[in-house]
Amino acid sequence: MTNSMTPRERILTALNLKEPDRVPIDVGGCSTTTIIGDAYERIKDSLGVTGETLYMKRKSRSILLDEVVAQRLHTDTRAVMVGGPDNWEDIYFEDGSFKDEFGVIWRKAEGGHYNPLGNPLSTASIGDIATYSWPDPFNQGRTRGLRAVAKKLHEETDYAVVLTLPSGFVHLSTYLRGFENFLVDFAWDQKFQEALLDRTLEFFLGLTDAVMEAVDPYVDVVMYGDDVAFQNGPMVDLSRYRKIIKPRHKKIIENIKNKSRAKILYHCCGSVRTLLDDFIDMGIDALNPVQVSCTGMETSELKVEFGGRVCFWGAIDTQSVLPLGSPDDVRKEVKKRINDLAPGGGYVLASVHNIQEDVSLDNILAMVDTAFEVG
């Protein structure tokens, strides 16, 4: 097929809710739209790629694609990742778990991802938040070389440059507090919870200050991820969400937009339909991953209700179709999501979160090749 737009133009056209020459494709543009472990190694082997496998995030084992792989997968995006701090090395234990710079202990499940099983603020008081040893968001290691990478991609390629920020302050708060404790705090200790959220938000505001100063004006899209929903609905009722979480998320979005022309790609898994008006009000430009297996996430209905106000980025099912379906099932899935979400613009095709290790090479290629041919 003949493409009349560059990949960057294609992505930005979709983000501006207009129809590009074809549906943009994102595989590997950020840490929530890439490939995991052995699934990536199968692609490398098929293409004869022998270089070292590089990771965006070790905890999730998300891959930074080799350029040969990225081109084969027709992806219109290229990734830029925030670095780790100087003067810190994760502390490893005999069982393979490790402690990160925030004091959270991560342990890898057999055949799975790392989970935060050591929560240093699980029994903390408000006073403990103030005295805790918080990392420096302005540590120069986080931004060292970042500007050069973004500038090179912007000036020497025509791909959309996507910056992935670290997992957001709600995630960080749950890692520090423990997920169960964090949810209980909504009902029993909102004063503590808001103090913790304010402190983790302070870290992320500082981080975005440093990072956006480093990469502007060379980044087209900034991905900020912070889950606030489950498979069947929001994490908490709307009144608590709007009082406690939304105003703080809005500060992050505004901080990025005040320092950059980049579009905001907001990642939130789960059933977010009842939250989408609030997300749009916060100032996001695109929603990822559009988890179609969740309650209320039927793409044809989402397009009718929200399609004129937000770009959808994702929607190719990773819960059933990609790992369990045939290549024909994958092709049908791709065509359905394109038919539902692409008309009039406002759709970037990607998998619902990362492509996992149990997805075959045939199914990965069926996804991208079908999108490239019919999109």
N, C-alpha and C positions, 0 to 999 in steps of 0.2 A: 504494500500500500504506500501511497505518497502522503507524507506528513507536511503540512503547511506551516506548522508552529514548531518552535524549539520546545524541548521538555520544560524549560522554565516558564515560557509563555503559556504552555498548556496547563501547568499546575496553577499558575496565577489566574488564568482565565476561569478555571473551575472555582477557585476560591472567591472570585468576584461574582460568582453565581451567573456566569455566562457559559455558553456552550463552546468548548474548544473543538479542534479538528477531529480529535478522538478522545475517548475517556482516558485520563491520565492513569498511570499505573505506579504504585509505590510498593516496592519490596526492598527493605533495607534502608529506607530513608531516615528512620528513627528507631529507637530501642523497643518500640511496641509493634513494628510492622516488618520485622526482619525474620530470620530463620534460626532455628536452634540446632546445635550439635550435629548428630549423624545425618539429619536431613540435608544439611549444608555440605557435609563431607561427600555425600552421594552426588551432589551437583558438581563439586570440584572434580571428583573422579571422572565423571562423564565428559567433562570439558578438558581434562588433562591439566588442571591447575594444581601445581605442586607447592605453591608458596604457603607460608605459615598462616594458620587460621587466627585471625584477630578478633577480639571480643569488644563489644560496646560496654556490656555490663557482665561481670563475672557471675554475679548472683543468679541472674536469669540465663546465663550462657548465650546471650543474644549476640549475633555475629555481625561484624563489620565486613560487608561484602567485598570480595576481590573485584576489581574493575571488569575482568573478563566475565565473571558471574553476573554482575550487575547489567552488563550489556546484553547477555543472553536472556535475562529475565525481563527485558524491555522496560526497566524501571526508569522513571522520569526524575528521580530524586537522588541526591547524594547526601551523606550524613556527616555532621560535625558533632563531636562529643566533648562535653566538659571534662577536664582532667581531674586527677586526684591531688590531694594536698601534698606539699613538700613536708619533709620531716615527720612522715607518718607511714608506717608499714603495718598492715593488718596482722594481728597476733593469732597465730595458729595453734590449735590444740591437737592432742594425740588422736582424737576421734575424727579429725578432718574439719571440725567446725572452726570458726574464726571470729575474732572480735573486730568490729569496724571502728572508725574514728569517733563515732558517737557513743561507743561503749556497748552497742548491741551485738549479741552473739548469734551467729548464723550457722545453721546446720543443714546439710544437704540430705534430703530424703533419697532413699535408694531408687534410682531411675527417675528422679525428679529434680526440682529446683531447691535452692537454699531457702530456708524459712527462718524468720526471726524468733528464736526460741529462748533467747536470753534478753530480758527486758529490764534495763537498769533502773527505770523509774516506776516499776510495778507497785512499789509500796511507798512512793515518795509523798512528801507534803509540798505545799506551795513554797515553803522556804527552801526546800531542796532544789526546786527549779532554778532559783536565783543563784545558788551556790554550785550548781552542777558544772562540770568542765565542758563547756561548749566549744566546738571547733570554730576556727576563724573562717568566715565565708569569703574573706578577701585574700586568703592564702594564695600566693602567686602561682603555685603549682596548678591550680584549677584553670587558669587561663593561659599558662605558658604555651606558646605556639598556636593558640587558638585562632588568633587573627590571621596568621599566615596561611593556615589551612583553609579558613573561610574565604580569604581573598583569592587564593589560588583557584578554588572551585568556582568562585564567582566570575573571575576574569578569564580563566583558561578553559572553562567548560560552559555549556549552555544548559546544564541541569539545574533544577531547583535545589537550592542549598537549605537543608533542614537541620536546625540545631535542636538537640535533645537536652533538656534540663534534667537534673536528677529528680527522682520521685519526690512528690510534693510534700508540703508540711503536714497534711493530714496523715499520709503514709508514715512520715517520720514520727509523728506523735504516737501512732499505733505501735510502731516498732519499739519506741522507748517505754511506753506505758503497758504494752500488751493489748491485743485486740479486744479481748473480753472486758478488761478493765476500762478501756477507752469507751466502749459502748455503754457500760454501766454508768460511767461518769456523766453521760447525757442526762440521766435521770437523777443521780444521787450526788454528784459533786461538780456541777457546772462551773463553779468558781475556780476549782483546780483545773478543770479541762480548758477553760478559756485562758488561764495563765500559761498552761503548756502550749496551747495553740499560738498564743501571742509570741512566745519565745521561739518556737520553730518557724513561725512566719517571719520573725525578725531575721533569722538566719537566711531564709530564702529571699527576702527583699535585698539583703546585702549581696547575696550571691548573684541575683539578677542584675544589680547595679554593676558589679564587676564584669560579668559575662557579656552583657549587652554593650558595655563600653568597648570591650575587646572585639566584638564581631560586627558591630554596625559600621558600614551599611552593606555588608557582604552576605547577610543571611536573609533568605526569602520567607522562611517559616520557622516559628519557634514552637516546639512541642513541649507542653507542660502537662504532666499526668498526675492525677490525684483522684482515686476511686472513692465515690460516695454513694454507691448503689450495689445491691445484690442482684441475683438473677430474677427476682420477682418484684423488685421495687427499690426505692431509695433506702439508704442505710438508716435514716431516721425520718421522723415525720417532717413535713414541709415547714412547720413553724420553727422547729429547732434548727433545721438546715438553714433557713433564711436568717435566723438570729445569730447563729454561731459560726457556720462555715462560709456561707455565701459572701458576707462582707469582707472576709479575709481573702478569699479567692479573688474577689474583685480587685483588691489592692495589688495582688501579683499581676493580674492581667493589665491593669492600668500602668503599673511600673514598667512592664515590658513595652507597652505601646508608647509610653512617654519617651522612651529611649531608642526607639527603632521604628522603621517602616514595616517590619516583618508582620506577617499574618500569624494569628494564634491558632494552633492546632491543640485542642484540649482533649486529652485522653481520659475517659472514664468508662470503665467496663460496666456491664450490667444493664438493668432495666431503668433507663433514664428518661423515658418519655415524659413523665410528669415533672421532670426537672429541666427540660429543654428550654422552656421560656426563661427560666432563671439563668441558665448558661448563656443564652443569647443576650440577655440583659447585662450580664457581666462583661460582654464584649468579645466573646470568642468568635472566630471566623469559621472554624470547622470542628466537627465532632468525630472522634475516633474512640472505639473501634466499630461502633454501630453493631452491637452484639445481637445478631438476629435470632438467636436461640432463646432469648429472654422474653419475659412477659411484656407485651405491648410494643415490641420492636419490629413489627411488620413493615418492611421497607416501603411498600406502596402507600401505606397510611402515613408514615413519617414524611414522605415526599409531599403529600397533599397538605399536611398540617404545617410543616416547617420549611419546605423546600425553597421558598422565596427569601428565607432569612438566614440560613446556615448551610454550609457545605458539609456533605457526608463523606467520610474518609474511612473506608473499610468495607464491612458487610459480607465478605465471603466467609461462610461458616467454617470455623475450625473445630467445632464441637462434634459434628457428625460427618459433614460432607467431605471435607478435605482428608481426614484420617480414615474414614470408613467407606466412603463412596468410591465408585469407579471413575475413570476419566470422563465418561459420558455424564455421570452425575455432577462432576465438577463443571463441565461445560454448561450444563443446564442451570446450575447455580449462578455462574457468571452472567449468563444471558438474562436471567431473571433480575438480578440486582442492577444490571445496566438498564434494562427496560424500565425498572421501577424508579431508579435514582438519577439517571443521566439526562433525560429530556430537559432542555432549557438550561443545562449546566448545573454545577454544584455537586459534582461527584468525582472523587478520586478512589479508584478501585484498589483495595488492599485486603489482606486476610484479616479476620477478626482476631486481633492480637497476633503474636508471633506464630509462624509455622513450626509445629512441633516435630519431634524426632520420628513420630509414627506416620508421618505423611510421606507417601511414595514420591519418587522423582517424576513418575508419569503424571501424578495429580498436580504437582507444582507446575510442571510445564503446561498441562491442560489449562490451568488457571490463567497463566500469563499469556499464553499463545492465543487463547480464545478472546481474552480482553483486547489484545493487540489487533486481532483480525476483525472482530465485530464491533469494537467499541467506538 
